[in-house]
Amino acid sequence: MPKASGGSDMVPRDARLKQYGSDGETVPIRDVKLGDTVEVFAGERSPVDGIVVEGMADFIGGEVTGGRMRRPKGRGGRVLAGARW
């Protein structure tokens, strides 16, 4: 369920959309639609709220949630915009 989290410096302004069979494209977060798949690599922040559909990584949500713990996120895990991977 992607949505832009307005105006925060913690949230990237662009999202890298994954498109199977191509390199994908980078778009402003306002152009991300429900159902789009967004790629986020290690060390980057999630540009939108969403659900992990493949892969696994540690999510650092301290700036977003107030906790400083690393939390593993895998398929089905919920991620907030601004969370660092």
C-alpha positions in Angstrom: 0.0 0.0 0.0 2.4 2.7 -1.1 1.9 6.3 -0.2 4.1 9.4 0.0 4.9 10.5 3.5 4.9 14.2 2.9 7.8 16.5 3.3 10.2 14.5 5.5 13.9 14.8 4.8 14.2 11.1 5.8 12.1 9.9 2.9 13.7 9.8 -0.6 11.9 11.9 -3.2 12.3 9.2 -5.9 11.6 5.5 -6.1 13.2 2.9 -8.3 10.4 0.8 -9.8 11.2 -2.8 -10.6 10.0 -3.9 -14.0 10.6 -7.5 -14.8 12.6 -8.0 -18.0 14.1 -4.5 -17.9 16.3 -2.3 -15.8 13.2 -0.5 -14.4 12.9 3.3 -14.0 13.3 6.0 -11.3 10.2 8.1 -10.7 9.0 10.7 -8.2 7.3 9.0 -5.2 4.1 10.8 -6.1 4.0 8.6 -9.3 4.2 5.3 -7.3 0.9 3.4 -7.6 -0.7 0.7 -5.5 0.7 -2.6 -6.8 4.1 -1.2 -8.0 7.2 -3.0 -6.9 9.9 -0.7 -5.6 13.6 -1.8 -5.2 15.5 -0.7 -2.1 19.1 -1.7 -1.7 21.3 -2.0 1.5 22.0 1.4 3.0 19.1 3.1 1.3 15.8 4.4 2.8 12.5 3.1 1.7 10.7 5.8 -0.3 7.2 4.6 0.4 5.3 2.4 2.9 5.0 -1.1 1.7 5.3 -4.8 2.1 8.4 -6.9 1.3 7.7 -9.2 -1.7 11.2 -10.7 -2.1 14.5 -10.8 -0.4 15.4 -10.2 3.3 17.2 -7.4 5.1 17.6 -5.8 8.4 15.3 -2.8 8.8 16.5 0.1 11.0 13.5 2.1 12.0 14.9 4.3 14.7 14.2 7.6 13.0 10.7 6.4 12.1 9.6 4.5 15.1 11.8 5.9 17.9 13.5 2.5 18.5 17.1 1.9 17.5 17.0 -1.8 17.0 17.6 -3.7 13.8 14.7 -5.8 12.9 14.9 -8.5 10.2 12.2 -8.1 7.5 11.4 -10.7 4.9 8.6 -11.6 2.6 5.3 -10.2 4.0 7.1 -7.8 6.4 5.7 -4.2 6.6 8.1 -1.3 6.0 7.5 2.4 6.7 8.7 5.2 4.4 12.0 6.5 5.6 13.2 3.2 7.1 16.8 2.4 6.4 17.8 -1.0 5.1 
